[in-house]
Amino acid sequence: MDNEKVFAMSFARIYPLLKAKAEKKGRTAEEVDEIICWLTGYNVRDIRNAVDSAVAYGDFFRNAPALNPDRKQIKGTVCGVRVETIEEPLMQEIRYLDKLVDELAKGKAMDKILRGQKM
């Protein structure tokens, strides 16, 4: 799928998929929210508003209040692509979130997922 299609998808469509991935492995929606808040600087109310307003996934990241500088510590692969080598900055932000939710679903501790910073 090309980047523009991903960027144009509704956050309201993606968010339940992120939660379901975590919940299927015994993790919680609250943990997914904590990850999103850590990564983007949004609070839980902001996330709910983004879901309700059907903001585009790309715009969700473009308008993030405070992207966490420690997100650059996120390494590894998502869909066979190393997140640290993704050249398109917006796609890299999206893949950072994918990687963090993957780590959550694999049972990694929250302090490790948040790179040592508990919210």
N, C-alpha and C positions, 0 to 999 in steps of 0.2 A: 504494500500500500504506500502511495507516495505521501510525502510529508504534509502537503497542503490538505489532503483528505483527513489526516490525523488531527491537524491543527483546527480544522473546521468542525470536527465532531463535538457534540455537546458534552460538557462536563457531567451533566445529569445522566448521560448514557454510560460514561466511563466509571463514575464513582461507585455505583452498585456492583460493578464487576470487580473493582479493587476490594471492596468489603467482602464480597462472596469468596474471593480467592483466599482471604485471610480466615474467614469464618469456617470455611470447609476444612481447614487444618487446625481448628480449635482456638484460633485467635479471635480478637474482638474488633467490632467496628470502631470502638473508642481508640484502640491502638492504631488503626488506620488513620483516624483523625489526628492523633498525636504526631504521627509521621508526617502527614500533610502540613500540619501547623509548623513543625520543626523545619521542614524543607522550604516552605514558602513564606512564612510569617503571617499567614492568615490565622484567624481564630475559628473556633467551631461554628459560631454564628455566621461568619463570612463563608465558610464551606457550605452551610445550609442555604444561604442566599444564592450562592453560585449554582447550586443544584436547582433551586426554585426558579431562577431566572434563565436557566438553560444557556449559560454563558459558554462560548466556544472553548474547547480544551486549550487551544493555543493562547487565547486571551486570558484564561485562568492563570497561566504562567507569566504571560507578558505583564499582567497587572498585579502580580504578587507583590505584597508590601515590602518584603524583606527576604530575598533569597538567602538562605543560610550559607555563609562563606565556607563552612565545613563540608558542604555537599561535594566539594572537589576531592574529598577523601574517599568518595564512593567509587569502588573499583569492581570489576567483574563483568560477566556477560548477561545480556538479556536478549533472548531470541537469537543467540549466536553472535551477537555484536558486543564488543567491549565498550562499555559506557564511557570510559575515559578517552576513547579515540573518536567518538562521534563528533564530526566537524560542524554540523548545523547546531548552533547554540540552543535554540528552542527545543529541538528534538532531544538534545542531551538532557535538558531539564526534565522532559517527560520521561525519558528512560531512567533518570535517577529515581523518580518516584516508582517506576516499575521495579527497579532493582531493590529498593527498600521494602516494598510489599512482598517481593519474592523472599527476601531475607526473613521477614516476619512469618510468612507461611512455612518456611523451613525450620521454624522454631528458634531462631536466633533471639537472644535477650534484647530487650528494648534499649538498654544502655549501649550495647554494641551497635545496634541499628542506628541509633542517634549519635554515633561516633563519640560516645562518652559523655554526652550532654543530656541528662534527663530533663524533661520539660517540667 
